[in-house]
Amino acid sequence: MRVFAFTLILFSLPVFALTPEAKEFLEISKQLEPVQCEKRKLRREIVRAEVENRADDARELKKRFAEIDREPKSAKLEKRLAVLEARLLDSEGKARHPEDLDAISFQHRQAFYRCD
């Protein structure tokens, strides 16, 4: 039981070390996860349709992708993510706080595997 409690504490500590921007980035990313997953699947289908010379299917898939992209709520959240990303990186493109990028990277990997 003590080992479990220690492990739980150990893994939860890095969350407290995140900057407010990183926490907001993670929250917004979680909200956008279904949209990002759908867009990832559509990208794959578009490429598959183009490779297989199914122009009509590719056109329909691109149209569907554009509709998802134009959705006001997700577009607003994606713009906010872009602003937060700029705040998380310095002028050379390096992380201001490496633990922020570690947490974001971890969340993105988890979302990627949940999507498939």
Secondary structure as UniProt FT lines:
FT   HELIX           2..16
FT   HELIX           20..51
FT   TURN            52..53
FT   HELIX           55..70
FT   HELIX           72..88
FT   TURN            91..92
FT   HELIX           98..115
//
